[in-house]
Amino acid sequence: MGDNHNHVHIHKHEVRGKNLIFSILLNLLITIAQVVGGIIQEVWL
C-alpha cells in the first residue's frame, strides 16, 4: 500500500498540468450540476 501511495505521488508530480485542467473541469461540472439542480428544483416545486 505504501508503494502504491508513493507511485501515485510521483505520477501526480509528472502530470501537474493535466491535474490542474482536470480539477478546473471538475469544478466547472460541479458548478453546472448545482445550477442545473437549482433550476430543476425551482421548476418542480
C-alpha positions in Angstrom: 0.0 0.0 0.0 2.9 2.4 0.8 4.5 1.7 -2.6 1.2 2.5 -4.3 0.8 5.8 -2.5 4.3 6.8 -3.4 3.8 5.9 -7.0 0.7 8.0 -7.2 2.5 10.9 -5.6 5.3 10.7 -8.2 2.8 10.3 -11.0 0.9 13.4 -9.8 4.1 15.4 -10.0 4.6 14.4 -13.6 1.2 15.3 -14.8 0.7 18.5 -12.8 -0.8 20.4 -15.8 -3.2 17.7 -16.6 -4.3 17.5 -12.9 -4.9 21.3 -12.9 -7.0 21.1 -16.1 -8.9 18.1 -14.6 -9.7 19.9 -11.3 -10.9 23.0 -13.2 -13.1 20.8 -15.4 -14.4 19.0 -12.3 -15.2 22.3 -10.5 -17.0 23.5 -13.7 -19.0 20.3 -13.8 -20.0 20.6 -10.1 -21.0 24.3 -10.6 -23.1 23.4 -13.6 -24.6 20.5 -11.8 -25.6 22.8 -8.9 -27.0 25.4 -11.2 -29.0 22.8 -13.1 -30.1 21.2 -9.9 -31.3 24.5 -8.6 -33.2 25.3 -11.8 -34.8 21.8 -11.7 -35.9 22.3 -8.1 -37.4 25.7 -8.9 -39.3 24.2 -11.9 -40.5 21.2 -9.9 -41.5 22.9 -6.7 
